[in-house]
Amino acid sequence: MDYMDIEELLEDLIQKYPDVEVAEEQWNALLNADEELKSNYSEWCIAKGYNEKRAFTLFYQDYVSREDNIWDSIFPNQEEYDGYK
């Protein structure tokens, strides 16, 4: 099992559906439709130390935080960022 595949799939869903509830609904639909994905997801959760029920939400929060940090590093102060709106 390549754990990067799960993470890439999660990231794709988050990018496509920025609202956490909608993204999680889509993720759950994928899991319910694919037993192999569900099994791989369970393994991924164990490897990452996530509780399966909260894993998506925690991954979502981590992903959004990483994305925010990227913008913070590009625009370290608010005034500079405001100039690019």
N, C-alpha and C positions, 0 to 999 in steps of 0.2 A: 504494500500500500504506500503510495507516494502522498505524504501529508500535504505537500505543496498543492496537489490537485484540489484537495478540500479547501484550502485557504484561497486559492485562485477562484474557485467557484463561489465562495462566500464573498470575496471582494467584488466579483462581477455582479452579484446580486445587490450588494450594498451600493455600488455605483449606479446600477439601473434603477433601484428603488431606494432613494435616500431616506425615506421614512422608515424607522426601525420596525414598526408594526407591519407595514406592508412587506418589507423585505423578509421578516420572519415568517409571515404567512406563505410567501413564495417558497422559502426554504423548507418549511414543513410540508408543503405540497410535493416538493421534489423528494423529500425523504419518504413520504407515504407511498409514492409511486415506484420507488426503487429500493428493493431490499438490500442490494449490494452497497449502494450509497449509504444506507442507514447503518449497515455493519461497519463500513469504513469510517463513518462519522463517529460511531461509538469508540472505535480504536483510536481515532484522532483525539477525541475528548480525553481518553485515558492518558495518552501520551503527553498531552498538553496540560493535564491536571484540571480540566474543566468538568463541572457537573453537566451532564448532558442536557438537562432542562434549561440551564442558564448559559450554556456555551455560546449560543448565537448572540445573545445580548451582550455578553462580555467581549466577544470577538468584535462585535459592532462598535462598542465603546472604545476598544483599543485601536481599531482601524481609524475611527473618526479622530481620535486624539493624535495619532501619527500624522494624519493628513493636516490637522491644524498646526502641528509642530513644523511641518514643511513650510507652510505659509508664514509662520512666525520667523523662521530662519531667513526667508527671502525678504520679508518686511518686518524688521525688528521693532519698529515703532509705528504706532497707529497713523501718525501724520503722513509717513511715507506711503503706507498702504492706501490711505484716502486719496492720494494723488493719482492712483491708478484705477479708480472706480469709474 
